């Protein structure tokens, strides 16, 4: 039987602050928007950044930790899987989107420096290590 693999790893910067909400059943959902740059040379030989944008969704304790420790501009590495969604809006129009479902999120730097790191994962939420700017003393 053939095996399927659905895995994506992204490294980029958050475009906006995380948006946390809770379902009627009590599950936390955090939506993130990630910009990933690709450097290319233009016709004049100048380096240019071309950004690609990804919608990322985290669930449960991972969602809560993302909302607590992440902010616009933070650089993060996301390990997850792709999911295809389709829905019908209230006006009857149909929409489709591919999103990343995060299974772990690694903070690459703090807001001020890239010296400290923090980790947020679905399997070990207690392993979250706040950056220097997150310590309350």
ABEGO torsion letter per residue (X at the ends): XBBBBBBBBBBBBBABBBBBBBBAAGBBBBBBBBBBBBBBBBAAGBBBBBBBBBBBBBBEAAAAAAAAABBBGBBBBBBBBBBBBBBBBAAGBBBBBBBBBBABBBBABBAABAABBBBBBAABAAABBBBAAABAX
